[in-house]
Amino acid sequence: MTGVPVYALGASSGGAFALVLPWYFPLAGVCSQIMALPTDMYEHFLNSPVARTLSAGDGFNAAGVTRNNSEAPIVKSTGAVGMEESGSTAVGALVGGEAVKSPPVLFVHMPRDQHTAQLVAENLEARKQKGFVSHVIEVNPRPITSELLESLIPDLAAQPGTAEQLVTVLKEQQVLNGNGLLVQDPRDSDWRSVVGNS
């Protein structure tokens, strides 16, 4: 599979790993989900050469993109993935006469998570200052409905009324609010016990 472009995708701590991987392994692109790096750490990497020189054969047209200072677009999404080019090039500043480069990066995050959203904004700005290609997808809250559960869990769809009962219990136990949105981060809430006991 020589010549096939290699991409890295990671979520949470895996997203942090994916963001720094280009400095250890040649990549054509990176997708970091619900994660960004502390600005000073990421700028350290952005000021260092990546694992090897990127070229048009690496999975994106490094030679055909023009450099500008346009804002990275915000593609708001409720699940469907969409991307737009920011118009910047992959080649940034010169360090010791060597061009510092970075593959394109897609950040996927939830604006409701304000800490991560702030880090994403800072990472985007750091990349913009270097002229690196960056994209962002904002994933906004989505109500938990019986239809959603049945579309994601086939066993629920096979048992009519079960998904609807589950949503009702989650609302009664205040795991969901009246609009069907999570009241608390599901990593911290007791939703598993609620579902297990229903």
TADA-V70765 format. One record per pair of residues at least 24 apart in sequence whose ideal C-beta (glycine too) atoms are under 8 Angstrom apart, sorted by the first residue. I is the first residue (numbers start at 1). J is the second residue. Records with the same first field share a line. If there is no record, write none. Layout:
I: J + J
//
This chain:
3: 57
5: 29 + 58 + 59 + 60
6: 59
7: 31 + 59
9: 33
10: 35
11: 35
19: 45 + 105 + 123
20: 45
22: 50 + 51 + 102 + 103
23: 48 + 49 + 50 + 51
24: 51
25: 51
26: 50 + 51 + 52 + 54 + 58
27: 51 + 103
28: 54 + 58 + 59 + 60 + 103
29: 59 + 60 + 103 + 104 + 105 + 106
30: 103 + 104 + 105 + 106
31: 105 + 106 + 108
32: 105 + 106 + 107 + 108
33: 108 + 109
34: 108 + 109 + 110 + 113 + 116
35: 109 + 116 + 119
36: 107 + 109 + 116 + 119 + 120 + 122 + 123
37: 119 + 123
38: 119
39: 119 + 122 + 123 + 126
42: 122 + 123 + 126
43: 126
46: 92 + 100 + 102 + 126 + 127 + 130 + 132
47: 93 + 95 + 100
48: 95 + 100
49: 95 + 98 + 99 + 100 + 101
50: 100 + 101 + 102 + 103
53: 99 + 101
54: 90 + 101 + 103
58: 103
60: 90 + 103 + 104 + 133
62: 89 + 90 + 91 + 101
65: 89 + 90 + 133
67: 91 + 131
69: 128 + 131
71: 128
72: 124 + 127 + 128 + 134 + 135 + 136
73: 135 + 136
74: 136 + 138
75: 135 + 136 + 137 + 138
76: 137 + 138 + 140
77: 137 + 138 + 139 + 140
78: 139 + 140 + 142
79: 139 + 142
81: 108 + 137
82: 137
83: 135 + 137
84: 135
85: 133 + 135
86: 128 + 133 + 134 + 135
88: 127 + 128 + 131 + 132 + 133 + 134
89: 131 + 132 + 133
90: 132 + 133
91: 131
92: 130 + 131 + 132
93: 130
100: 130
102: 127 + 130 + 132
103: 133
104: 132 + 133 + 134 + 135
105: 132 + 133 + 134 + 135
106: 134 + 135 + 136 + 137
107: 134 + 135 + 136 + 137
108: 136 + 137 + 139
109: 136 + 137 + 138 + 139
110: 138 + 139 + 140 + 141
111: 138 + 140
112: 140 + 141
141: 181 + 182
142: 181
143: 179 + 180 + 181
144: 170 + 176 + 180 + 181 + 182
145: 180
165: 198
166: 195 + 198
169: 194 + 195 + 198
170: 194 + 195
//
